[in-house]
Amino acid sequence: MQRVTSAKTPAPDRIKWSRIAIAAGQACNAVLRDVEIDELKQQINELKQLTLAKLSEDKDSDADEDQRD
């Protein structure tokens, strides 16, 4: 970043280094976004499994109560 902000760096070089810094930042953001999306998908799948398990438990307990009546 010193090459971008230094007054000694010629303007065309500052522009070049600014573009490099922006591209590097965008690449990092894309990777982080992909990781976050994968983690969110995993959490959604876990929630689905827990919900289905809970629903089947509730269904089984309702069936047991019906048999007792």
C-alpha positions in Angstrom: 0.0 0.0 0.0 3.0 2.3 0.4 3.4 2.4 -3.4 -0.2 3.5 -3.7 -0.1 6.2 -1.1 3.5 7.5 -1.5 3.8 10.9 -3.1 7.1 9.7 -4.6 5.4 7.1 -6.7 4.5 8.3 -10.2 0.7 8.5 -10.9 0.6 5.7 -13.5 2.4 3.4 -11.0 0.0 4.4 -8.2 -2.9 3.5 -10.5 -1.3 0.2 -11.4 -0.7 -0.7 -7.7 -4.2 0.4 -6.8 -5.7 -1.9 -9.3 -3.5 -4.8 -8.0 -4.6 -4.1 -4.4 -8.3 -4.0 -5.5 -7.9 -7.3 -7.5 -6.3 -9.0 -4.5 -9.1 -7.7 -2.2 -11.8 -8.9 -4.6 -10.1 -12.4 -4.8 -10.0 -12.6 -1.0 -13.7 -11.6 -0.7 -14.7 -14.2 -3.3 -12.9 -16.9 -1.4 -14.4 -15.8 1.9 -17.9 -15.6 0.4 -17.6 -19.2 -0.9 -16.5 -20.4 2.5 -19.3 -18.6 4.2 -21.8 -20.1 1.7 -20.5 -23.6 2.3 -20.8 -23.1 6.0 -24.4 -21.8 5.7 -25.3 -24.8 3.5 -23.9 -27.1 6.1 -25.9 -25.3 8.9 -29.1 -25.5 6.8 -28.6 -29.3 6.3 -28.0 -29.8 10.0 -31.2 -27.8 10.8 -33.2 -29.9 8.3 -31.9 -33.1 9.9 -32.7 -31.9 13.4 -36.2 -30.7 12.3 -37.0 -34.0 10.6 -35.7 -36.0 13.7 -37.9 -33.8 16.0 -40.9 -34.2 13.7 -40.5 -38.0 13.6 -40.2 -38.0 17.4 -43.3 -36.0 17.8 -45.2 -38.2 15.4 -44.0 -41.3 17.3 -45.1 -39.9 20.6 -48.5 -38.9 19.2 -49.0 -42.5 17.8 -48.1 -43.9 21.2 -50.7 -41.7 22.9 -53.3 -42.7 20.4 -52.6 -46.4 21.1 -53.1 -45.8 24.8 -56.5 -44.2 24.4 
